[in-house]
């Protein structure tokens, strides 16, 4: 599949280029949580398309899904944003938040490269973050700025579904899409035509 390079996007009009349609449909029919998530997402899209922010969409989604307990896995570098998110969500839900440095495990314990050699550095611990939130039996976990790789491990070990609220990009003010909107960055990656 190379859908990003397709000019026609006939799937939008019902064409199946994969021969997977029956298997996919059965996943929605058999696994009811999948259909519930899709129905809620479709409802929000139909009613609020281009009218609400990602934060508003997240809150409405959680309410419509009947979620009671939310988890936030955040990077220590976005602790201010995580605090604001926690406080906003706490108005409607039970909220647990867990910092990436949870457990305070030294990078040296695993031979991980440090930012500065002459100081103690706790490693990021996405598996620990997932374990903490799993113990709290959260209905949904929200990623708030975890590093690439750490987000993968967190998602893999989370027992609850995971969504991302903030994607970390230290250079572009946590707006990674800026790199493809910027002519400078496209030139840097040699993709500007």
ZAMARGU-4260 file (C-alpha; in steps of 0.2 Angstrom, whole numbers, plus 5000, padded with zeros to 4 digits):
<rodrens>
0) 5000/5000/5000 | 5006/5017/4996 | 4990/5027/4999 | 4999/5043/5003 | 5005/5043/4985
5) 4988/5039/4977 | 4980/5053/4967 | 4963/5045/4966 | 4958/5040/4983 | 4943/5029/4976
10) 4941/5022/4993 | 4932/5038/4998 | 4919/5032/4986 | 4919/5014/4992 | 4933/5005/4982
15) 4942/4991/4992 | 4960/4990/4986 | 4965/4978/5000 | 4954/4963/4999 | 4952/4965/5018
20) 4935/4972/5019 | 4926/4957/5026 | 4939/4954/5040 | 4939/4972/5044 | 4920/4973/5045
25) 4920/4958/5057 | 4932/4967/5069 | 4919/4981/5071 | 4904/4968/5072 | 4912/4956/5084
30) 4922/4967/5095 | 4909/4979/5101 | 4921/4991/5109 | 4928/4995/5092 | 4911/4999/5085
35) 4907/5010/5100 | 4923/5020/5098 | 4920/5022/5079 | 4901/5027/5082 | 4907/5040/5095
40) 4920/5047/5084 | 4908/5048/5069 | 4895/5057/5080 | 4908/5070/5085 | 4914/5072/5067
45) 4897/5074/5060 | 4891/5086/5074 | 4907/5096/5077 | 4917/5095/5061 | 4929/5110/5061
50) 4920/5118/5076 | 4929/5112/5091 | 4947/5110/5097 | 4956/5094/5100 | 4954/5097/5119
55) 4935/5100/5117 | 4934/5084/5106 | 4943/5074/5119 | 4932/5079/5133 | 4916/5076/5123
60) 4922/5059/5117 | 4926/5054/5135 | 4909/5059/5141 | 4900/5051/5126 | 4910/5035/5129
65) 4904/5035/5147 | 4922/5035/5153 | 4924/5039/5172 | 4943/5038/5175 | 4956/5045/5164
70) 4975/5043/5164 | 4988/5056/5158 | 5006/5050/5154 | 5016/5065/5152 | 5034/5071/5149
75) 5042/5080/5163 | 5046/5094/5150 | 5028/5097/5148 | 5023/5097/5166 | 5014/5114/5165
80) 5003/5108/5151 | 5000/5091/5160 | 4994/5101/5175 | 4982/5112/5165 | 4976/5096/5156
85) 4974/5087/5173 | 4964/5101/5181 | 4953/5104/5166 | 4949/5085/5164 | 4946/5084/5183
90) 4930/5094/5182 | 4922/5080/5173 | 4932/5064/5177 | 4943/5055/5189 | 4960/5059/5183
95) 4977/5051/5187 | 4993/5058/5180 | 5010/5050/5180 | 5027/5058/5175 | 5039/5050/5163
100) 5052/5049/5177 | 5041/5038/5188 | 5052/5026/5199 | 5067/5037/5197 | 5077/5023/5189
105) 5095/5029/5184 | 5099/5028/5166 | 5116/5020/5171 | 5106/5005/5177 | 5102/5000/5159
110) 5118/5008/5151 | 5107/5022/5143 | 5116/5037/5135 | 5114/5053/5146 | 5112/5071/5141
115) 5125/5076/5153 | 5138/5064/5160 | 5142/5073/5176 | 5125/5072/5184 | 5112/5059/5189
120) 5099/5056/5176 | 5083/5046/5179 | 5077/5037/5163 | 5060/5040/5156 | 5049/5025/5161
125) 5035/5023/5149 | 5032/5005/5155 | 5031/5011/5173 | 5019/5025/5168 | 5008/5012/5159
130) 5009/5000/5175 | 5004/5014/5187 | 4988/5019/5176 | 4984/5000/5173 | 4983/4999/5192
135) 4971/5013/5193 | 4960/5004/5180 | 4958/5019/5169 | 4946/5019/5155 | 4957/5029/5143
140) 4975/5035/5144 | 4981/5051/5136 | 4999/5054/5130 | 5005/5072/5134 | 5022/5074/5125
145) 5030/5057/5127 | 5046/5055/5117 | 5046/5045/5101 | 5049/5027/5107 | 5043/5031/5124
150) 5025/5033/5117 | 5027/5017/5108 | 5031/5007/5124 | 5018/5016/5134 | 5004/5012/5121
155) 5010/4994/5120 | 5009/4991/5139 | 4993/5001/5142 | 4978/4990/5146 | 4966/5005/5142
160) 4965/5012/5125 | 4977/5027/5122 | 4975/5043/5113 | 4988/5057/5110 | 4984/5075/5116
165) 5002/5083/5113 | 5015/5076/5102 | 5032/5081/5108 | 5043/5092/5096 | 5055/5103/5106
170) 5060/5113/5091 | 5043/5117/5084 | 5033/5121/5100 | 5026/5103/5100 | 5019/5105/5082
175) 5028/5092/5072 | 5017/5095/5057 | 5026/5112/5056 | 5041/5103/5048 | 5030/5098/5033
180) 5022/5115/5032 | 5038/5124/5032 | 5047/5127/5015 | 5064/5127/5025 | 5061/5110/5033
185) 5055/5103/5016 | 5071/5109/5008 | 5081/5102/5023 | 5074/5085/5020 | 5075/5087/5001
190) 5056/5085/4998 | 5052/5102/4992 | 5049/5102/4973
</rodrens>
